[in-house]
Amino acid sequence: MTSMYDDPKVFDGHLKPYPHEERGSERGRAKDPVKFLQATEQRARERQVAYETVRLLRQKVITCYRKEGVNHYENCKEPVKQYHDVIIQKDLGQLHPDWANPEKHDGW
């Protein structure tokens, strides 16, 4: 039939920060344009993964509230805690590269 009754697949591993190439000081050009473009694309992917993670966790909370009804205060603590832990993190917990100057890139 369909996969709607299967358990959701979740990645349990740990990702390390991705390599990053910053712009050079000469007219804003990157020292290595290919690496700079790859880093820019990776940042966009990481941001999208963070947004989708929040969306999925929010959907879990909504489903639990609808399923449990008036008992959601007792029975939905775990999904709400997961959702809360993610949304209070800076940039929704997305990965960041090892910046050469972290203060310069605070909050993108």
C-alpha positions, 0 to 999 in steps of 0.5 A: 500500500502506502508508506503512511503507516511506516515509522518516519525515517530520521537521521540520528547522526551528527554533522560537522560544520562545512568548509567555507570560503570568505570573500577577499578584501579586493573589491569583494571578490572571493579568493576561490570563486568555486569554493565560495559558490559551494559554501553559499549553496551549502548555507542555503541548504542548511537554512532550508533543512532547519526550516523543514525541521521546524515545520515537521516538529510543528506538525507533530505538535498539531497532530498530538493536540488533535489526537489527545484533545483535552489531555494534551497537557499531559500527553504532548509534553515530549513533542512540545519540548522538542519543538521548543528546544529547536525554535529557541536556538539561534538560527533554528539550530542550523549548521554554520561553518567555522567563520574566520571572524564570527562577530562579522557573520552573526545572524548571517 
